[in-house]
Every structure is written in structure tokens, then in C-alpha cells.
Amino acid sequence: MANDVGDSDLDFLALDLIIKFCKEEYKISGFSSTDTVKDLKDAIYKNTGIQPSRQKLLGLKIKPSDLTDDTPLSALKLRSNMKIILMGTKEKEIEKLSESPTDVPEIINDFDIEEEEIAIENREEFLAKIERRIKTYPINILNEHRDGKKLLVLDIDYTLFDHRSTAEQASELMRPYLHEFLTEAYKKYDIVIWSATGMKWIETKLNLLGVSSHRDYKICFYLDCDAMISVLTPKYGAIEVKPLRVIWGKFSYWSEKNTIMFDDIRRNFIMNPQSGLRIKAFRDSRVNRFTDTELIKLSEYLNAIAEMEDFTVLDHTHWREYRKKPTAEQKRRT
């Protein structure tokens, strides 16, 4: 009867959940206070085609070790329309694995800035937007900068992480040698992460990858899509970009002379082309995670230029050749 049901039970009976898988979202409803995690996984399977045994649910306020199929949903402190991140592989994708070619060509971004794109970094209207970001964009400092260290700004998607492929474990989507690369870079560079996604997803991905809590390196802070600006280009119209002047305007110890940005999309650093280095996108991780060595090569380049006083004299488009040059320390040893 109605008078036997508490307010909390009534709220729970009306609970809707949003399951986010890759770029898709599935709204699942109809749960009761007696349902369990198994019931939730069965409902997810009906909507996504991912078997319960292959599902990994993220964003729940419970330790993974404490989450079992028998755990009641009432113990998860769920809220109406709460988003739960799903990792896993669809059965139809698993069936395709044995048939998939191993020589899949790299997908070329069909909306990227070409080398000859007209310089727009000094346009007054765009500089005004940057000034507004400097004044209004809040930065949460996670770890203080270190005197004398240069700055490395990194993208996430397709740079450190294959965000489109599906996998059972986050490690399968992580670019090879990620932690080794960040550990080595941290010796001479402060590190900032700048992604074109929202802050929630930045934090979720870096937690999954173990970047946010690694003991051998620290991240200074994260920047999300709200720190970007929109610029108008003659060829591509309006595009969203990552102007490094937002960072330089907030922190006087970093400038174009000691900053380098890695991104798989060149248009992201169109406002600071001299400071950007376009790297090969990390896609199709199920195949390329066994052969990709881009971060090893980039680590060599960072070490090769680390002692330079002014990065603006460098042409980062030739970084692969430059990294092979002996460093000052190596010359002294010979």
C-alpha cells in the first residue's frame, strides 16, 4: 500500500539512469529498490549488446572490489539521471576481431589545418577572447610549478588515449609507454593536460589511466573545452582552438620560449603554431598498442631540446630528425 512505502523508496522507483558508452548514451529506467547490480547489467546488455561479464561500470560511489552482482542498487547511492560510464566490448565486435585486417591505415582527420593556413594568431578580436579567458577561466592547481622547468602541454584523445575503440580494460586503450614517457618528461618539464572535452571526462579518463595518482610524476592542472576559443579561418570557417596565451597570461614563468604542446590535430594550436607539435594519432588500439612507439620518440625529442633557452627558434615539424642529434651532454662525453 502507498502508506507502507517511504519517500526514499518512491524516489528510487522513479529512478532513471544514463549509460554512457563511447559517444552513445542509453537511458534505462524501471528499477526498483530490490534490484541488484546483476539486474542493471542485464538491462545494459539488452540496450548495448555488451555481455554482463564484459561490462565495467565506472563513476559509482563504491569500491570496485565491493561491487558484486548481488550488490543492491540501493547501496550505490544512485541519483535520477545519473550518468554511469560503461567500458566493454560488444559481442559483434569480438566476432569481427578474427576477421579484422592488421594493416588498417591511419584515419586522416578531414578537418585539419594545412601547413599553409594563413596566420591569425595576432588578430585583435581573437586576442580579446584570450584576454577574457585569462580573466575569467578558473584553474584548479593540482601541483605547483617547479622553478626552472619548461612546460609540456598534452592533449588526451588520440594523443594519450584511444577514446573511440572499445575494450574491457582502460590499459588496452592507453598509448604504449605512457607512464614511462610522463615520468621521463617530468624530470625537465612541468606537465599540463588540455582536452577539448569537459572537466568531468578529463578527470575520469586520467583516473582510469592512473595518470592523476602516479607516484613518479605530477600534473600541474587540467584545462577543458571552456578554456578554448572560437576563431574564424578563411578556409574552414569557425573552429575551436587551444590558445597557449591563456596559460602564459595566467602564469608569468611560462611563455612561448619554454612551452611545447603535443596534439594530434594541428588546428588546436593555430593561435600558437610555433609552439605546437602535431603527433601521430593513436587509433585502433587493439592492433596498434603492440607496435606504437611514438611516445618513446617524443621523449627523445623533449630531452634533446630541454636545455635550449628559446623554443621559438625550433621548427617542430622536423622533430623526428632533430631528436637524433646528440645532446650537449653526449657531445661532452665524446
C-alpha positions as CSV (number, residue, x, y, z in Angstrom):
1,M,0.0,0.0,0.0
2,A,1.1,3.6,-0.5
3,N,1.4,4.4,3.2
4,D,3.8,1.4,3.6
5,V,6.3,3.0,1.1
6,G,8.8,5.6,2.3
7,D,9.7,8.7,0.4
8,S,13.1,7.3,-0.4
9,D,11.5,4.2,-1.9
10,L,9.2,6.3,-4.0
11,D,12.1,8.3,-5.4
12,F,14.1,5.1,-6.1
13,L,11.2,3.5,-8.0
14,A,11.2,6.6,-10.4
15,L,15.0,6.3,-10.9
16,D,16.3,6.7,-14.5
17,L,20.0,6.0,-15.3
18,I,22.0,7.1,-18.3
19,I,24.7,4.7,-19.5
20,K,27.4,6.4,-21.5
21,F,29.3,4.1,-23.8
22,C,31.9,5.7,-26.2
23,K,29.8,8.6,-27.7
24,E,26.5,6.9,-27.2
25,E,24.1,7.4,-24.3
26,Y,21.4,4.9,-23.3
27,K,18.6,5.9,-20.9
28,I,17.5,2.9,-18.8
29,S,14.6,3.0,-16.3
30,G,12.2,0.9,-14.4
31,F,14.4,-0.2,-11.5
32,S,13.1,-1.0,-8.0
33,S,14.8,-0.8,-4.6
34,T,15.2,-4.6,-4.6
35,D,17.0,-4.8,-7.9
36,T,20.7,-5.7,-7.9
37,V,23.8,-4.9,-10.0
38,K,23.0,-8.1,-12.0
39,D,19.6,-6.6,-12.9
40,L,21.3,-3.4,-14.0
41,K,23.9,-5.3,-16.1
42,D,21.1,-7.4,-17.7
43,A,19.3,-4.2,-18.7
44,I,22.6,-2.7,-20.1
45,Y,23.1,-5.8,-22.1
46,K,19.6,-5.5,-23.7
47,N,20.4,-1.9,-24.7
48,T,24.0,-2.2,-25.7
49,G,24.7,-5.8,-26.7
50,I,27.6,-6.0,-24.2
51,Q,27.5,-9.2,-22.2
52,P,27.4,-8.6,-18.3
53,S,30.7,-10.5,-17.9
54,R,32.4,-7.9,-20.2
55,Q,30.9,-4.8,-18.6
56,K,32.9,-2.5,-16.4
57,L,30.9,0.3,-14.7
58,L,32.7,3.5,-13.7
59,G,31.6,6.5,-11.8
60,L,29.9,4.6,-9.0
61,K,30.4,5.7,-5.4
62,I,31.6,2.2,-4.3
63,K,35.0,0.5,-4.4
64,P,35.3,-1.9,-7.4
65,S,36.3,-4.7,-5.0
66,D,33.0,-4.2,-3.1
67,L,30.8,-4.3,-6.3
68,T,29.3,-7.7,-7.0
69,D,26.3,-8.9,-9.0
70,D,24.4,-9.3,-5.7
71,T,25.0,-5.7,-4.6
72,P,21.6,-4.0,-4.3
73,L,21.2,-0.8,-6.3
74,S,20.1,0.9,-3.2
75,A,23.7,0.6,-1.9
76,L,25.1,2.5,-4.8
77,K,23.7,6.0,-3.9
78,L,22.3,6.5,-7.3
79,R,20.6,9.7,-8.4
80,S,18.0,10.2,-11.0
81,N,19.5,10.7,-14.5
82,M,23.0,9.9,-13.1
83,K,25.5,9.0,-15.8
84,I,27.4,5.8,-15.5
85,I,30.4,5.2,-17.8
86,L,30.4,1.8,-19.4
87,M,33.6,0.0,-20.7
88,G,33.3,-3.2,-22.6
89,T,33.3,-4.8,-26.0
90,K,30.2,-5.7,-27.9
91,E,29.8,-9.4,-29.0
92,K,29.6,-8.4,-32.7
93,E,32.9,-6.6,-32.3
94,I,34.6,-9.6,-30.7
95,E,33.4,-11.8,-33.6
96,K,35.0,-9.3,-36.1
97,L,38.4,-9.4,-34.4
98,S,39.5,-12.6,-36.1
99,E,38.4,-11.2,-39.4
100,S,39.8,-7.7,-39.0
101,P,42.9,-6.8,-41.1
102,T,46.1,-6.0,-39.2
103,D,47.2,-3.3,-41.7
104,V,44.5,-0.8,-41.0
105,P,45.6,2.6,-42.4
106,E,45.7,5.6,-40.1
107,I,42.4,7.6,-40.4
108,I,43.2,11.1,-41.6
109,N,41.3,13.9,-39.9
110,D,39.4,15.5,-42.7
111,F,39.0,18.8,-40.9
112,D,42.6,19.8,-40.1
113,I,44.6,22.9,-40.7
114,E,47.1,22.7,-43.5
115,E,50.7,24.0,-43.2
116,E,50.0,27.0,-45.5
117,E,46.9,28.1,-43.4
118,I,47.1,31.9,-43.0
119,A,48.5,33.1,-39.7
120,I,45.8,34.5,-37.4
121,E,47.4,34.4,-34.0
122,N,47.7,38.2,-33.8
123,R,44.1,39.2,-34.8
124,E,42.8,41.7,-32.3
125,E,39.3,40.1,-32.0
126,F,40.8,36.7,-31.1
127,L,43.3,38.2,-28.7
128,A,40.4,39.9,-26.9
129,K,38.8,36.5,-26.5
130,I,42.0,35.2,-24.9
131,E,42.1,38.1,-22.5
132,R,38.6,37.2,-21.4
133,R,39.7,33.6,-20.8
134,I,42.7,34.8,-18.8
135,K,40.4,36.9,-16.6
136,T,37.5,34.5,-16.1
137,Y,38.6,30.9,-16.6
138,P,39.3,29.2,-13.2
139,I,42.3,26.9,-12.9
140,N,42.4,24.4,-10.1
141,I,46.1,23.9,-9.3
142,L,46.8,20.3,-8.5
143,N,50.6,20.6,-8.1
144,E,52.6,23.8,-8.0
145,H,55.1,24.5,-10.8
146,R,58.8,24.0,-10.2
147,D,61.3,26.7,-10.8
148,G,63.4,26.3,-13.9
149,K,61.2,23.7,-15.5
150,K,59.8,24.1,-19.0
151,L,56.2,23.5,-19.9
152,L,54.7,20.5,-21.7
153,V,51.0,20.7,-22.7
154,L,49.3,17.5,-23.7
155,D,46.1,16.5,-25.3
156,I,44.3,13.3,-24.3
157,D,42.1,11.8,-27.0
158,Y,44.2,10.1,-29.7
159,T,47.3,11.5,-28.1
160,L,47.4,9.5,-24.9
161,F,44.2,7.5,-25.1
162,D,42.2,5.9,-27.9
163,H,38.8,7.1,-26.9
164,R,36.8,5.6,-29.7
165,S,37.8,1.9,-29.5
166,T,36.1,-0.5,-27.1
167,A,38.0,-2.6,-24.6
168,E,37.5,-4.4,-21.3
169,Q,40.3,-2.6,-19.5
170,A,41.5,1.0,-19.7
171,S,45.0,-0.2,-20.2
172,E,44.1,-1.6,-23.6
173,L,43.2,1.9,-24.7
174,M,46.2,3.6,-23.3
175,R,49.0,4.6,-25.6
176,P,52.1,2.4,-25.1
177,Y,54.8,3.7,-22.8
178,L,52.5,6.5,-21.4
179,H,53.8,6.3,-17.8
180,E,57.4,5.9,-18.9
181,F,57.0,9.0,-21.2
182,L,55.4,11.1,-18.5
183,T,58.0,10.0,-15.9
184,E,60.9,11.0,-18.2
185,A,59.3,14.3,-19.2
186,Y,58.6,15.3,-15.6
187,K,62.3,15.4,-14.9
188,K,62.7,18.6,-17.0
189,Y,59.1,19.8,-17.7
190,D,56.0,20.7,-15.8
191,I,53.0,19.0,-17.3
192,V,49.6,20.3,-18.1
193,I,46.7,18.4,-19.7
194,W,44.4,20.3,-22.1
195,S,41.5,18.4,-23.6
196,A,38.6,19.6,-25.8
197,T,36.2,17.7,-23.6
198,G,34.6,18.6,-20.3
199,M,36.4,18.6,-17.0
200,K,34.4,15.6,-15.7
201,W,35.6,13.4,-18.6
202,I,39.2,14.6,-18.3
203,E,39.2,13.6,-14.6
204,T,37.5,10.3,-15.4
205,K,40.0,9.3,-18.2
206,L,43.1,10.3,-16.2
207,N,41.9,8.4,-13.2
208,L,41.3,5.4,-15.3
209,L,44.7,5.6,-16.9
210,G,46.4,6.1,-13.5
211,V,47.8,9.4,-14.5
212,S,46.2,11.5,-11.8
213,S,47.7,9.5,-9.0
214,H,51.1,8.3,-10.3
215,R,53.9,8.4,-7.9
216,D,56.7,9.2,-10.4
217,Y,55.2,12.4,-11.9
218,K,52.7,15.1,-11.2
219,I,50.3,17.1,-13.3
220,C,50.1,20.8,-12.6
221,F,46.5,21.3,-13.7
222,Y,43.9,20.4,-16.3
223,L,42.3,22.7,-18.9
224,D,39.0,21.7,-20.6
225,C,36.9,22.9,-23.5
226,D,35.8,26.1,-21.7
227,A,39.4,27.4,-21.9
228,M,39.3,27.2,-25.7
229,I,38.2,30.0,-28.0
230,S,36.4,30.1,-31.4
231,V,38.3,31.6,-34.3
232,L,37.3,32.3,-37.9
233,T,39.6,31.0,-40.6
234,P,39.4,31.8,-44.3
235,K,39.3,28.1,-45.3
236,Y,37.4,26.2,-42.6
237,G,35.2,28.9,-41.1
238,A,34.7,28.9,-37.3
239,I,36.8,26.4,-35.3
240,E,37.6,25.8,-31.6
241,V,41.3,26.1,-30.7
242,K,43.6,25.9,-27.7
243,P,45.5,29.3,-27.3
244,L,48.5,28.8,-25.1
245,R,48.4,32.5,-24.3
246,V,45.7,31.6,-21.8
247,I,48.3,29.8,-19.8
248,W,51.0,32.4,-20.4
249,G,48.6,35.2,-19.4
250,K,47.9,33.5,-16.0
251,F,51.5,32.3,-15.2
252,S,54.4,34.6,-16.0
253,Y,57.0,31.9,-15.6
254,W,55.9,30.2,-18.8
255,S,56.0,31.7,-22.3
256,E,56.5,30.8,-26.0
257,K,60.2,30.4,-25.2
258,N,59.8,27.5,-22.8
259,T,56.5,25.9,-23.8
260,I,55.7,23.0,-26.2
261,M,52.3,21.5,-26.9
262,F,51.6,18.0,-28.3
263,D,48.3,17.3,-30.1
264,D,47.2,15.0,-32.9
265,I,45.2,17.9,-34.6
266,R,47.2,20.9,-35.9
267,R,44.2,23.3,-35.8
268,N,44.3,23.1,-32.0
269,F,47.4,25.3,-31.9
270,I,46.7,27.6,-34.8
271,M,46.9,30.5,-32.4
272,N,50.5,29.5,-31.4
273,P,51.8,27.5,-34.3
274,Q,55.5,27.9,-33.3
275,S,54.8,26.1,-30.0
276,G,52.8,23.2,-31.3
277,L,53.9,19.7,-32.4
278,R,51.5,17.5,-34.2
279,I,51.9,13.9,-33.4
280,K,50.6,10.7,-35.0
281,A,47.1,9.9,-33.8
282,F,46.8,6.8,-31.7
283,R,43.8,4.9,-33.1
284,D,42.6,1.3,-33.3
285,S,44.4,0.4,-30.0
286,R,43.5,-3.3,-30.2
287,V,46.1,-3.5,-33.0
288,N,48.4,-0.5,-32.6
289,R,49.1,-0.9,-28.9
290,F,51.5,-3.6,-29.8
291,T,53.6,-1.6,-32.2
292,D,53.2,2.2,-31.4
293,T,56.4,3.8,-30.2
294,E,55.5,7.5,-30.8
295,L,55.9,8.4,-27.1
296,I,59.4,6.9,-27.0
297,K,60.5,9.1,-29.9
298,L,58.8,12.2,-28.4
299,S,60.6,11.6,-25.2
300,E,63.9,11.6,-27.1
301,Y,62.9,14.9,-28.7
302,L,62.0,16.5,-25.4
303,N,65.3,15.5,-23.9
304,A,67.2,16.9,-26.9
305,I,65.7,20.4,-26.6
306,A,65.3,20.6,-22.9
307,E,68.4,22.7,-22.3
308,M,67.6,25.3,-25.1
309,E,66.9,28.8,-23.9
310,D,64.4,29.6,-26.6
311,F,62.0,27.1,-28.2
312,T,60.9,29.7,-30.8
313,V,64.0,29.0,-32.9
314,L,62.9,25.4,-33.4
315,D,60.8,24.1,-36.2
316,H,58.8,21.3,-34.6
317,T,57.7,19.9,-37.9
318,H,61.1,18.4,-38.2
319,W,61.2,16.9,-34.7
320,R,61.8,13.3,-35.9
321,E,65.1,14.3,-37.5
322,Y,66.1,16.7,-34.7
323,R,65.7,14.1,-31.9
324,K,68.6,12.0,-33.4
325,K,71.1,14.9,-32.9
326,P,73.4,14.4,-30.0
327,T,72.7,16.4,-26.9
328,A,75.2,18.8,-25.2
329,E,75.9,16.1,-22.6
330,Q,76.5,13.4,-25.2
331,K,78.9,15.8,-27.0
332,R,80.9,16.3,-23.8
333,R,81.2,12.6,-23.3
334,T,82.7,12.1,-26.8
